[in-house]
C-alpha cells in the first residue's frame, strides 16, 4: 500500500485530535516544544510504549511534575 506524505500528515493530524479529545490531553502533552530550552526527552511518549489492539490503543505518558511516584500515566483509548 502506498501513501503520499500529505495523506500521512492528514492521518497523523486526525489521530492527534482524536487522542487529545478522547483522552482529555492538553496540546503540550502531545507535542514537542519548538523552544530549545523547553525540549526534554523526559516528557516524550516513546514509540515502544504504544500498544495497538483490535478495539483499543494505549501509550505511556512519562512522569510529570504532579506525579508523586514518577511512574507516568498509561492512556487507554477504546473503540
C-alpha positions in Angstrom: 0.0 0.0 0.0 1.4 3.4 -1.0 0.7 6.6 0.9 1.7 10.1 0.0 3.4 12.3 2.5 0.3 14.6 2.5 -2.1 11.8 3.4 0.2 10.6 6.2 0.3 14.2 7.6 -3.5 14.3 7.5 -3.8 10.9 9.2 -1.4 12.0 11.9 -3.3 15.2 12.4 -6.6 13.4 12.8 -5.0 10.9 15.2 -3.7 13.7 17.4 -7.0 15.5 17.5 -8.9 12.2 18.2 -6.5 11.2 21.0 -6.5 14.6 22.6 -10.2 14.8 22.7 -11.0 11.3 24.0 -8.1 11.2 26.5 -8.6 14.8 27.6 -4.9 15.6 27.0 -3.5 19.1 26.7 -1.7 20.0 23.5 1.6 20.3 25.5 1.3 16.7 26.5 1.1 15.6 22.8 3.6 17.8 21.1 7.3 18.6 21.4 8.1 22.3 22.1 9.8 24.4 19.4 11.8 26.2 22.1 15.2 24.6 22.7 15.2 25.4 26.4 11.9 23.5 26.9 12.8 20.4 24.9 13.4 17.4 27.1 13.2 13.7 26.4 11.6 13.1 29.8 8.2 14.4 28.5 8.0 12.5 25.3 5.9 9.4 24.8 8.2 6.8 23.3 7.2 4.6 20.3 7.8 1.3 22.2 5.2 2.2 24.8 2.4 2.2 22.2 0.1 -0.9 22.2 -2.4 -1.3 19.4 -5.1 -3.9 19.5 -8.4 -4.6 17.7 -10.6 -2.3 19.8 -8.2 0.0 21.5 -4.7 1.6 21.7 -2.7 2.7 24.6 0.6 4.6 25.3 2.5 5.8 28.3 2.9 9.4 29.2 6.2 9.8 31.1 6.2 11.3 34.6 5.3 15.0 35.1 5.6 17.5 38.0 2.4 16.3 39.8 3.3 12.6 39.5 4.4 11.8 43.1 5.8 8.4 42.3 7.4 9.2 38.9 5.6 6.2 37.3 4.0 8.0 34.4 0.4 7.5 33.2 -1.0 4.9 30.9 -3.5 6.4 28.4 -6.0 3.9 27.0 -8.4 4.8 24.2 -11.1 2.2 23.4 -13.5 2.0 20.5 
